[in-house]
Structures are given as C-alpha cells and as structure tokens.
C-alpha cells in the first residue's frame, strides 16, 4: 500500500512538473506586456495553473504533510480563485507566479522525484 501511494504521488508530481514546463515554454523570452496583451497566452497559462491546483487535490494528505516546504495550499488556493472568479484574476499576480514562483516550485518538486 505504501509503495502504491508513493508511486501515485510521484506520478502526480511529474504531471505538475510537466504543466510547469508547458507554462515556461509558453512564456520563455516574453515580457509582462506581451503576456498581458495576448489573450490566448493568458488563457493557456491560467488553464495550466488551474490544472496544477487540481492535481494537488489528488496527492495523499500524508505526503503533503511530509513535504510541508512545498506550497500545496497556495497551489490549491490559486486553482480555486481561477475557477471561481476567472474574470477577477489578477494578471500581475499570475505573471509573478509564472515569472518567479513556478521556477522555484519546479526546483522543489524535482528534489522529490
């Protein structure tokens, strides 16, 4: 049972890393202005961020507790904000997450895999 949970969590972590890589691929070498003027880019990135938050809900609670250094609750909270208030999403916040936070998150997650 423990091995199965570990493998399940590792698969989820890898999916999250894949979403991060997708976002980073979309936004590589662009500025906030370019990002904020491209609706397709905004929607694609927001979709991927919401998918990350959705995956966090599938990670075992014990695993989340063991790896408290990962901002699990912030990821889940961002997903909830996106899904329940899409029109009110703050693009400056989204850009800050994309430009800084997910790079740090990816490094943290790679240490777990």
C-alpha positions in Angstrom: 0.0 0.0 0.0 2.8 2.5 0.9 4.7 1.8 -2.3 1.5 2.3 -4.3 0.8 5.7 -2.6 4.4 6.7 -3.2 4.2 5.8 -6.9 0.8 7.6 -7.2 2.2 10.8 -5.6 5.3 10.6 -7.9 3.2 10.4 -11.0 1.2 13.4 -9.9 4.4 15.3 -9.1 5.6 14.6 -12.6 2.4 15.8 -14.1 2.7 19.0 -12.2 6.3 19.5 -13.5 5.0 18.9 -17.0 2.4 21.6 -16.6 5.1 23.9 -15.2 7.3 23.2 -18.2 4.4 23.9 -20.6 3.9 27.3 -18.9 7.6 28.1 -19.0 7.7 27.1 -22.7 4.9 29.5 -23.5 6.3 32.4 -21.6 10.0 32.0 -22.4 11.5 35.3 -23.5 8.4 37.4 -23.3 7.6 40.4 -21.1 4.6 41.1 -18.9 3.3 43.5 -21.5 3.5 40.8 -24.2 1.8 38.3 -21.9 -0.9 40.7 -20.8 -1.8 41.6 -24.4 -2.1 38.0 -25.6 -5.5 36.5 -24.5 -4.6 33.1 -25.8 -1.4 33.1 -23.8 -3.2 34.2 -20.7 -5.9 31.5 -21.1 -3.3 28.8 -21.8 -1.2 29.7 -18.7 -4.2 30.1 -16.4 -5.6 26.7 -17.6 -2.2 25.1 -16.8 -2.0 26.8 -13.4 -5.5 25.5 -12.6 -4.6 22.0 -13.6 -1.7 22.1 -11.2 -4.0 23.1 -8.4 -6.4 20.3 -9.4 -3.6 17.7 -9.2 -2.6 18.9 -5.7 -6.1 17.7 -4.5 -5.1 14.2 -5.6 -1.9 14.0 -3.6 -2.0 11.9 -0.4 -2.6 14.0 2.7 0.3 12.3 4.4 2.7 13.2 1.6 1.6 16.8 1.7 2.3 16.9 5.5 5.7 15.3 5.0 6.7 17.8 2.4 5.4 21.0 4.1 8.0 23.1 2.3 6.0 22.8 -0.9 3.3 25.5 -1.2 0.5 22.9 -1.7 -2.2 25.1 -0.2 -1.2 28.1 -2.3 -1.4 26.0 -5.4 -4.8 24.7 -4.4 -6.0 28.2 -3.4 -4.9 29.6 -6.8 -6.9 27.0 -8.6 -9.9 27.9 -6.6 -9.5 31.6 -7.3 -9.1 30.9 -11.0 -12.1 28.5 -11.3 -14.5 30.5 -9.1 -13.5 34.0 -10.2 -11.9 33.8 -13.6 -13.0 37.3 -14.6 -11.4 38.7 -11.4 -8.0 37.0 -11.8 -5.2 39.5 -11.2 -2.8 39.3 -14.2 0.0 40.9 -12.2 -0.2 38.1 -9.7 -0.4 35.4 -12.4 2.7 36.9 -14.1 4.6 37.0 -10.8 3.7 33.3 -10.3 4.9 32.5 -13.8 8.0 34.6 -13.8 9.3 33.7 -10.3 7.3 31.2 -8.2 6.9 28.3 -10.6 10.6 28.2 -11.3 11.2 27.8 -7.6 8.4 25.3 -7.3 9.8 23.2 -10.1 13.2 23.0 -8.3 11.4 21.9 -5.1 9.4 19.3 -6.9 12.4 17.9 -8.8 14.0 17.2 -5.4 11.0 15.0 -4.6 11.1 13.0 -7.8 
